Amino acid sequence: AIPGAGGQPAPAPQPGGTTHVVRPGENLFRIALRYNLNYLYLAQYNGISNPAKIRVGQVLRIPPR
């Protein structure tokens, strides 16, 4: 954990889990909808402190169901 980073630490990656590579025009809200998730949960799961700031090419871990 990084002191002062706030929030919970991201969970360890699950073996065989799904990933999603961010494409131009995508945002965390739309990606979360695609996987039937809450975008805040998806942000927390990936250790993203600001859900509005994701980058093209960024690899997001999708939590197992």
C-alpha positions as CSV (number, residue, x, y, z in Angstrom):
1,A,0.0,0.0,0.0
2,I,1.1,3.6,-0.7
3,P,0.7,5.9,2.3
4,G,-1.7,8.7,1.6
5,A,-3.1,7.1,-1.6
6,G,-6.5,6.6,0.1
7,G,-9.0,3.9,-0.6
8,Q,-8.6,0.2,-0.3
9,P,-5.7,-1.6,-1.9
10,A,-6.5,-3.3,-5.2
11,P,-7.1,-7.1,-4.8
12,A,-4.5,-9.5,-6.2
13,P,-5.2,-10.6,-9.8
14,Q,-7.1,-13.8,-10.2
15,P,-5.6,-16.5,-12.3
16,G,-7.3,-16.9,-15.7
17,G,-9.2,-13.6,-15.2
18,T,-10.5,-11.4,-17.9
19,T,-8.8,-8.2,-19.0
20,H,-10.0,-5.3,-21.2
21,V,-7.8,-3.0,-23.2
22,V,-9.2,0.6,-23.2
23,R,-9.9,1.8,-26.8
24,P,-10.4,5.3,-28.1
25,G,-13.7,6.8,-27.0
26,E,-14.3,4.4,-24.1
27,N,-14.8,5.4,-20.5
28,L,-14.9,3.4,-17.3
29,F,-18.7,3.7,-17.1
30,R,-19.3,2.2,-20.5
31,I,-16.7,-0.6,-19.9
32,A,-18.4,-1.4,-16.6
33,L,-21.8,-1.6,-18.3
34,R,-20.4,-4.0,-20.8
35,Y,-19.4,-6.4,-18.1
36,N,-22.5,-5.7,-15.9
37,L,-20.4,-4.0,-13.2
38,N,-20.6,-0.8,-11.2
39,Y,-18.0,1.6,-12.6
40,L,-16.8,2.6,-9.1
41,Y,-16.3,-1.1,-8.2
42,L,-14.3,-1.6,-11.4
43,A,-12.2,1.5,-10.6
44,Q,-11.5,0.2,-7.1
45,Y,-10.7,-3.3,-8.3
46,N,-8.1,-1.8,-10.7
47,G,-6.7,0.7,-8.2
48,I,-7.9,3.7,-10.1
49,S,-8.3,6.7,-7.8
50,N,-10.0,8.9,-10.5
51,P,-12.5,7.0,-12.7
52,A,-12.5,9.9,-15.2
53,K,-8.8,9.3,-16.0
54,I,-8.2,6.1,-17.9
55,R,-5.9,5.9,-20.9
56,V,-6.2,4.3,-24.3
57,G,-4.2,1.1,-24.2
58,Q,-4.6,0.7,-20.4
59,V,-5.3,-2.9,-19.4
60,L,-8.2,-3.3,-16.9
61,R,-8.7,-6.4,-14.9
62,I,-12.3,-7.6,-14.9
63,P,-13.3,-9.2,-11.6
64,P,-14.5,-12.9,-11.8
65,R,-18.1,-13.6,-11.1
